[in-house]
Amino acid sequence: MTKPLPTEDRLIYRISSKIRQSLELEEILDTAVTELRLLLQSDRVMIYQFAEDETGKVVAESVVEERLPSLQGLHFPADDIPPHIRKMYLQNRRRSVVNLASGLIGISATPETLPDSPPTPDNPEPEIEYRAVDPCHAQYMLAMGVNTSIVLPIAIGAEKGDKEGRGGTGRYREVQGGQEGQENLGAEGLAREEDGQKRERLWGLVVCHSCDSQPMAIQNLPILQAVVDQLVIAITQSNLFQQSCRQAEYEYLINKIVTTLHSSPTLQIETTLAKIVEALQGIGGRLYLVSASAIAIHNSHPSHPANTSSQDLVKTAQLYTWGVQPPEDFAESNPHWRQLFEESPQLVALESIHNPEIAPFFAAKEIQGLISIPLFYRETFLGYLTIFRNELNTEILWAGKFDPDRKQQYPRKSFTAWQELKQGTCRAWSREDQKLFQEVSQQMAMAIAQYHLYQQVQTLNSTLEAQVQERTARLAELYSQAREQTKRQQTLALVVNKIRESLDLQHIFQTTVTEVQNLLAADRVAIFRFDPKSGFDRGEFIAEVVQPQFISTLTHQVEDHCFGSQFALSYAQGRIQSVDNILTQGLSDCHIQILSQFQIKANLIIPLRYYPHSEAELPTLWGLICIHQCQAPRSWQPEEIEFVEQISTQLGVALQQAELLTCTQAQAAELTQTLADLKQTQAQLLQTEKMSSLGQLVAGVAHEINNPVNFIYGNITHTANYARDLLELMSLYQSHYPEPVAAVAEKITEMDLEFLSDDMPKVLDSMKLGADRIRQLVLSLRNFSRLDQAERKPVDIHEGIDSTLLILQHRFKARAEGENIIVTRHYGNLPQIDCYAGQLNQVFMNVLSNAIDALDSHTPSKNYQPAISIRTYLQSQEDQSQSVMIEISDNGSGIPAEAQARIFDPFFTTKPVGKGTGLGLSISYQIVVDKHQGKFSCESQPGQGTKFSIELPIF
């Protein structure tokens, strides 16, 4: 019988199992405090968590309510645990043990802070330093009804962004009451960094209380520290899971808003504004835009909102609102509003509106906080995007009453819970909120700029129509120009629609070159892409439309070593090359030679640039739009050049959108793979722990049985010889003294000497046979566990199969109304295989157990004989290598066709509930395929049976 684990080990096992089985931190913490209180027999065990403002809250508690009141959910001010005490817990890594009966407090270092003095059997824990309890501390504990306590710190790695505080990396500027936000001392004050090592922060405390004056056993510190270590794992695991969920939600909101912006040629401002307010959990929002006529989209000089006069803004402004709004006199053109953005175009987040210049705008309104950002497109100011939040009434339950004027001199007089209602503040703008808001503002600015361009096109069409009506004398010429212009605009609109309808770049490029070629009647229109690694010296054409009498450029690689050094920079800045005749434009000989190989007589080259998301980065030269005339020279018109420029701008937007989609898809795939890896790791941990425990049990049983069996087996032979000698001596006595005395004759009759002489050798032979049987079983158990052969080494596959069959032999016997299972073995001549023997035995055990289960569940019928067949042989491969084939078949009920494709998936099982976990075949598949680079397959016919094939390569 297995020896039960000690109480402390069972506690650690239960807590670690709860961590592996659940991502619910609250459930794990509740389990930990409950188990600890039962183990320590204390009156209260609670977990105290620190907030950013250094206050604390009891987040988990197990208490004997007849002895102590519950503190679950109550908050404690930061003064309860002064900074020097928090520093002791975190930086010095100390634990405290207080006993009011003795008036002493013991301070103990955690083992990890003493690398030169690790725990030993003689000294399992660092020594405890005792000193007198501070009187204030003693009165504080008495006020709580506590006489003894133990406190251990919970320190975890600092989360990303803790070092910067809530303000982020400095790109965002958070304003409180019209001033720069004060440094956040909460999270930073509870964090530490030692000589560049991993930063840690004090997450909370584990506190054990007792009403009795008896001191808590010091030997409880190791088990408490072990529980704290497990809780650190659970908290870290929960934080990582929450980060993944927040990232997925962020990507979803961005995609939702971007889809709304680009789903229609017209700008759906109200709908988009509503979605942004919803995403940021606001109550209203507004988009303040200067007029399209006041915006110079192609202006190369930066425009700053602070440089625009209030009168100009009022005259040209357009305001779009949704939800709750400030009074009518609130305007972004107000100088006090624009003063917030004087330094640089930064994001401004106001959690509480106390600025005396801004606050009057929000009188009698439920608006309490806002976040705003100026919109720019290519350094051109467009307006402001602002989201409002309402005030948040927060109810906090505080533990105990105290004098706020003398709070550091006297302890609490009462721990009766009292409620505080906080009013006049809004929910803080988190880093995630600010990042989402900035990304949305960039997309909004891009959409607005596109909309202005669309309005310009519409205005141009209206102007052309008016000119046609006014200049009737030139009707034919203007009609031709309008028709050509309309075609260009239709082509441009078609390209824009293709960009908005699809993010497939190849499809967009092919549509673009086709439409441009039809409109301009050019001999060839192509998209050329530079090789990013060539420094603009090499590239290829990736999309093309060409007249059939001219050669295609798609099969040619173009190398021009002059371009990268002489022209790449100017093209990246927007240079356009218009060549009416390559022979008369003064081109270099090498340039003419390159153009001539493609039969070019005249060409128009427009740069195709990629605009990064960050406004601080310059556009990057991605490729070229090439329009070739091959039949004869051609004079390129200004409207044709302008049209191709607009096409280039739209393709630049398509490149930017495609990159955003690629990043989003990559992040989604990464999250999916991470989740799959977590599930796979969980399954592996469960099965590994199970098989490890089974292997240790089997090895231990085999070892314990082996010694007495060897003793019995070694003495049976001698015992048989002694018995034979005694029987021969007795026979000799009978031959010489045929008439024994009466007492001897009576004893011979009583013991039935004749039967004893005949039966005793048979008994000894049976004992020897049984001892042989036990020795074989012990050997099979040792071969199956393979604890002494964990490394990869040559082994006999047949030996592992026989050991597994011997262990499972009791399951081959007949059940009620059934037949014994017949096992047939057809072993081939196999060499020893270099493998992990213990893991392969695990595979054989899983496959044979499943076969036995299938035969047991099969409905018995007349003349039905359950059977399992095992066949091994060598198989030659196409590359002249050899592999070992192991086939295990049964004649059970088979596996349904719809389930065969999933039998190797983790947690999938065809067995009834409670009969299987769905891990056996999944782990077996990993052992064969991943560990041994083999193949594991299944063939099954419902009603006829199942065959598993294992192929192991011979290296």
Number of C-alpha atoms within 10 A of each C-alpha: 5 7 5 8 10 8 11 19 13 13 21 20 15 16 21 18 13 19 22 15 12 12 17 14 18 13 13 23 22 16 18 27 23 17 21 22 20 15 14 18 14 20 21 28 28 27 24 25 20 22 17 17 15 22 17 24 21 21 19 23 24 24 23 15 10 8 13 16 15 16 23 17 17 19 24 21 15 15 12 17 13 12 14 9 12 21 17 16 24 23 18 13 20 22 22 21 24 27 23 23 12 14 15 17 22 19 21 19 19 19 18 11 14 11 8 8 13 13 14 9 6 6 10 13 19 17 11 16 13 15 12 14 17 12 13 14 15 21 18 19 20 17 16 19 17 24 22 24 22 25 22 23 24 23 25 21 16 21 15 10 12 19 17 14 17 20 23 19 12 9 10 18 17 23 21 18 15 17 12 10 16 10 11 16 13 17 22 20 16 25 23 19 13 9 6 6 8 11 17 20 22 25 23 24 22 24 20 28 24 25 18 16 13 13 17 21 10 12 10 13 20 15 18 21 18 15 22 19 15 18 23 17 14 22 22 16 16 17 15 12 13 13 13 14 12 13 14 15 12 17 15 15 18 18 15 15 21 18 14 16 24 20 14 12 15 15 19 15 19 15 13 20 26 19 16 23 21 15 19 19 15 21 18 23 26 23 22 21 22 19 18 19 11 13 17 15 18 10 11 10 10 11 17 18 24 18 9 13 12 16 11 13 21 15 10 14 19 14 14 13 17 18 14 18 18 18 13 7 10 14 19 22 20 17 13 14 15 18 11 18 18 13 9 11 16 19 20 20 25 25 25 23 23 16 15 11 13 16 14 15 17 17 11 9 13 17 24 21 26 22 23 24 22 26 26 24 20 20 17 21 23 26 22 21 24 22 28 27 27 22 19 16 13 13 11 15 17 20 22 19 14 15 12 7 7 9 12 13 9 14 22 21 15 13 17 14 14 13 12 10 9 12 11 16 18 21 17 16 19 13 16 15 16 23 16 18 23 20 14 21 21 19 19 25 22 18 21 23 21 22 16 20 15 18 15 14 16 13 12 14 15 11 11 17 14 11 15 17 12 10 10 11 10 12 14 11 12 18 15 11 14 17 12 16 19 15 17 22 19 14 21 22 17 15 23 21 16 19 24 19 14 13 19 13 16 11 13 21 21 17 18 28 24 18 20 25 20 15 16 17 13 19 20 27 28 26 22 22 19 19 14 13 9 12 14 23 18 18 20 18 21 15 22 22 24 19 14 9 9 14 13 16 20 15 10 11 10 15 15 14 14 13 16 14 12 10 12 18 15 12 21 18 14 15 14 15 14 20 22 18 18 19 14 8 11 10 13 10 10 12 13 15 13 14 17 13 10 16 16 23 20 23 24 22 19 23 27 28 24 22 19 16 13 10 13 9 9 14 19 18 23 19 23 21 23 21 27 24 22 22 14 12 17 18 13 15 10 10 13 17 17 12 18 23 19 16 23 20 18 19 23 22 20 24 22 18 18 17 15 15 14 13 12 17 13 12 15 16 12 12 16 12 12 13 14 12 12 12 14 16 12 15 20 17 13 16 17 13 11 11 16 14 12 13 20 14 16 20 21 16 16 21 15 11 14 16 11 11 17 14 11 14 19 13 13 16 14 11 14 18 13 12 16 15 12 13 18 13 12 13 14 12 12 12 10 9 10 10 10 13 9 9 8 11 11 12 11 13 10 9 10 11 14 10 9 13 17 11 11 15 17 13 13 16 14 12 15 19 13 14 19 15 12 18 18 14 18 23 16 23 24 21 24 28 28 21 16 10 13 13 13 13 12 13 16 14 21 17 15 24 22 17 24 24 19 17 15 15 12 9 16 20 13 13 11 6 6 15 17 13 20 12 15 11 14 10 13 14 9 15 13 14 19 18 23 20 26 22 20 20 23 21 24 22 22 17 19 22 17 17 24 20 15 21 23 20 12 15 11 15 8 5 7 11 15 22 20 22 15 18 15 21 15 18 14 11 10 6 6 7 11 15 19 21 19 22 17 20 22 25 23 27 19 21 20 13 12 8 12 15 10 14 20 22 16 19 16 17 19 15 14 8 8 6 10 14 17 18 21 25 22 21 23 23 21 18 20 21 16 11 14 18 13 19 17 19 13 17 14 20 15 13 13 12 20 21 21 18 16 22 22 22 20 16 9
